[in-house]
């Protein structure tokens, strides 16, 4: 069988495969899948937006307990080797700061 004959046989089987009703069925299935994804996206973005915003805010704030202070460490001559000094870490997100310059200065005074 020559290459031309193989191509001719493949063309006829390709024509059987690409019948118009199969193309329409494929497009309908593709359209339904797109419609399902679009409805789900609309549901998540519009109808459930408040729920997702609350979850995002809860996710961005983390609270954790620190172990209690252990006390001052002294050497045998009662010289202080280590003592506990309270320290704080403050993280500021620029997007959450107020636009008002006076309120901004008040926040900076409070944390300094």
Secondary structure, DSSP 4 states (H G I P E B T S, - for coil): --HHHHHHHHHHHHHHHT-HHHHHHHHHHHHHHHHHHHHHHHIIIIITHHHHHHHHHHHH----PPPPP---EE-TTS-EEE-----------GGGS-S-HHHHHHHHHHH-
